[in-house]
Amino acid sequence: MPEKKDEKKDEKRGEKKDGKEGKLAGQIQLLQQLLGEPPTSDTELLRQDIGTLTTQLAGLQKRLRDRDV
């Protein structure tokens, strides 16, 4: 029985991770559109880890802020 509990915990952790990655991917695509760039596909973005997505998002945010200065 404990094995099934552990499996459910792992599934929940995976869903949380996927949800965060999906949110970051959506933000990246929006910023790309605002900057006049073609958005990266969902598939390509979701292959990346959270650290890479976060770094990419920060770079796009900086570019958008700097463009408006």
N, C-alpha and C positions, 0 to 999 in steps of 0.2 A: 504493500500500500504506500509506503513513503516514497517509492520511486515515482509514482504518479503525481504526487504533490510536487516533487522536484521538477518534473517535466512541465507542470503547469506554471511554476515560477519562472522557468526558463522561457516559456512561450510569452509570458507577460513582459519579461525583460526585452525579448526580441521585438515585441509590438511597440514598446516604448521607444526603443532605438529606431525602428522603422518610422515611427511617427515623427520623431525629431528630425531624422534625415529628410523625410518628405517635406516638412515645414521649411527647412533650410533650402531645399531644392526649389521650392516655390518662391521663396524670397530672392534667391539668386536669379531665377528666370524673370521676375518682375523688374529687378534692378537692371538686368541686361536690356529689357525692353525699354525702360526709361532712358537708358544710355544710347538707344538706337542700334543695339546689337541684336543679332539673331539669338533667341534663347537656346541654351543647351538642352538637349532632350532629357526627359525624365530618366530614361534608361541609363544614359551616360552619367548623370548626376548621382543616381542612386547606387552606382558601382563604387563611388568614392566613400571614404570613411568620414566620420563626423568632423575630425580635425581638418581635413582637406576642405570640406564644405564650409566650415567656419572661417577658414583663412580666405577662401575665395569670396565669401560674402563680405568680409571686412574690407577686402580690396575694392570690391564694387561700391560699397558704401562710401569709402574714401574718395573714389573717383567721382561719384555723384556730388558729394559735398564740395570737392575742389572745383568742379565744373560750375557750380553756382556762385562761387566767390567772386 
